[in-house]
Amino acid sequence: MLYDTSVYPPSFTYKLLTSTITPRPIAWVSTQGASGQRNAAPYSFFNMMGDNPPIVCVGLMRDPVKGFKDSCRNILDTGEFVVNLVPYALARQMNATCINAPAEVDEIDLAGLQTEPSVKIAPPRIAGAPVSLECSLHSAVATSPHQTLAIGRVEAIHIADDCLLDAERGHVDNAKLDLIARLHGSGWYQRGGERFEMVRPRWEDR
Ligand SMILES: Cc1cc2nc3c(=O)[nH]c(=O)nc-3n(C[C@H](O)[C@H](O)[C@H](O)COP(=O)(O)O)c2cc1C
């Protein structure tokens, strides 16, 4: 089957892409509004995009009712956001924060979460997240009136001590992070899964 995206509505294309580009890591984004109002919401259109400088990217779709989602508004207004990664232990709380609450509602409180202060930016980190990336907005790209890419420069990386095998060498116990990922449909996620290793080929070794 061949799908020409120009003849299908965005909702159909969304279904095809989100059912196939899996598993997707989840950026649990904590922000503050210009007046200090806290916000948190999950975003799975997310990944690392570079290391020099360290860059992450989050895809923020426009809300049909309120326009910019609160996370997007806050990122554009303040130029700061935290990407917290989601462990299985906080899956339900993460899901609670995706509620379409009015801008003035603090989803961090709503989900019964605690926070830890960030060191380089104002928005707090979500306590219990094994990894939090403090980001400053490198640039924002509106790919259409319906969607914005927030490109973040990672200013600081917090990793829970018990998830580090060797802090000096930067060796992380990836399995211990127990991160969940987004799959297809309106509510499917992945935890764990089978792992396998492959050695990268080098032309010099042929
Ligand atoms: C696991 C998960 C991943 C999501 N990923 C995205 C995404 O990548 N982009 C997006 O615009 N919305 C995404 N959403 C929906 C937002 O979280 C939702 O619209 C939320 O209400 C936005 O909150 P905010 O207005 O406080 O930023 C996702 C929801 C869930 C549960």
The ligand as an SDF file (V2000), in Angstrom:
LIG
                    3D

 31 33  0  0  0  0  0  0  0  0999 V2000
    2.5160   10.2550   25.9770 C   0  0  0  0  0  0  0  0  0  0  0  0
    1.9860   11.5020   25.3320 C   0  0  0  0  0  0  0  0  0  0  0  0
    2.7090   12.1050   24.3180 C   0  0  0  0  0  0  0  0  0  0  0  0
    2.2500   13.2830   23.7270 C   0  0  0  0  0  0  0  0  0  0  0  0
    2.9950   13.8500   22.7400 N   0  0  0  0  0  0  0  0  0  0  0  0
    2.6040   15.0230   22.2040 C   0  0  0  0  0  0  0  0  0  0  0  0
    3.4210   15.6580   21.2170 C   0  0  0  0  0  0  0  0  0  0  0  0
    4.4970   15.1800   20.8470 O   0  0  0  0  0  0  0  0  0  0  0  0
    2.9990   16.8510   20.7240 N   0  0  0  0  0  0  0  0  0  0  0  0
    1.8500   17.4420   21.1500 C   0  0  0  0  0  0  0  0  0  0  0  0
    1.5230   18.5420   20.6860 O   0  0  0  0  0  0  0  0  0  0  0  0
    1.0560   16.8530   22.0850 N   0  0  0  0  0  0  0  0  0  0  0  0
    1.4180   15.6760   22.6260 C   0  0  0  0  0  0  0  0  0  0  0  0
    0.6540   15.0810   23.5880 N   0  0  0  0  0  0  0  0  0  0  0  0
   -0.5570   15.7600   24.0590 C   0  0  0  0  0  0  0  0  0  0  0  0
   -0.2200   16.8360   25.1100 C   0  0  0  0  0  0  0  0  0  0  0  0
    0.4490   16.2680   26.2230 O   0  0  0  0  0  0  0  0  0  0  0  0
   -1.5220   17.4780   25.5850 C   0  0  0  0  0  0  0  0  0  0  0  0
   -2.0890   18.1850   24.4990 O   0  0  0  0  0  0  0  0  0  0  0  0
   -1.3700   18.3750   26.7790 C   0  0  0  0  0  0  0  0  0  0  0  0
   -2.6490   18.7460   27.2390 O   0  0  0  0  0  0  0  0  0  0  0  0
   -0.5840   19.6380   26.4930 C   0  0  0  0  0  0  0  0  0  0  0  0
   -0.4880   20.3270   27.6930 O   0  0  0  0  0  0  0  0  0  0  0  0
   -0.0630   21.8360   27.8390 P   0  0  0  0  0  0  0  0  0  0  0  0
   -1.1160   22.6790   27.1390 O   0  0  0  0  0  0  0  0  0  0  0  0
   -0.0660   22.0400   29.3210 O   0  0  0  0  0  0  0  0  0  0  0  0
    1.2840   22.0010   27.2230 O   0  0  0  0  0  0  0  0  0  0  0  0
    1.0430   13.8730   24.1640 C   0  0  0  0  0  0  0  0  0  0  0  0
    0.2890   13.2360   25.1650 C   0  0  0  0  0  0  0  0  0  0  0  0
    0.7590   12.0660   25.7320 C   0  0  0  0  0  0  0  0  0  0  0  0
   -0.0490   11.3960   26.8120 C   0  0  0  0  0  0  0  0  0  0  0  0
  1  2  1  0
  2  3  1  0
  2 30  2  0
  3  4  2  0
  4  5  1  0
  4 28  1  0
  5  6  2  0
  6  7  1  0
  6 13  1  0
  7  8  2  0
  7  9  1  0
  9 10  1  0
 10 11  2  0
 10 12  1  0
 12 13  2  0
 13 14  1  0
 14 15  1  0
 14 28  1  0
 15 16  1  0
 16 17  1  0
 16 18  1  0
 18 19  1  0
 18 20  1  0
 20 21  1  0
 20 22  1  0
 22 23  1  0
 23 24  1  0
 24 25  2  0
 24 26  1  0
 24 27  1  0
 28 29  2  0
 29 30  1  0
 30 31  1  0
M  END
$$$$
